[in-house]
């Protein structure tokens, strides 16, 4: 009888630990969603090396959880960075950053929607990338063909 009670206690503790998942970072975080627009649809910005998009500018990016609940949103900056030759296929394009504050952590998978368009799945690890990490990624990325 004591072994059954002990087994049930261990099972209950394991389930509680799995549900609580203390190793999951549930703290709110700021996401930096980065997009690159073709250089043909931009003009020079206010400072050297900057650019302004001439199409679909300052759209809202909304982050949802897996159940479709709206969690947070942010608007793209009007001015971005003109990418140099170290960005390979993206050289000459305009990188625009959207800062989204207070996204609840711990969901693992999120959905991102830009400008009222389709929702795309995005992992928490990608949302937690810094602007500089996104920027470095574009240096070796290839454009979709």
Secondary structure, 3 states (H helix, E strand, C coil): CHHHHHHHHHHHHHHHHHHHCCCCCCCCEEEEEEEEECHHHEEECCCCCEEEECCCCCCEEEEECCCCCEEEEEEECCEEEECCHHHHHHCCCEEEEEEEEEECCCCCEEEEEECCCCEEEEEHHHHCCCHHHHHHHHHHCCCCC
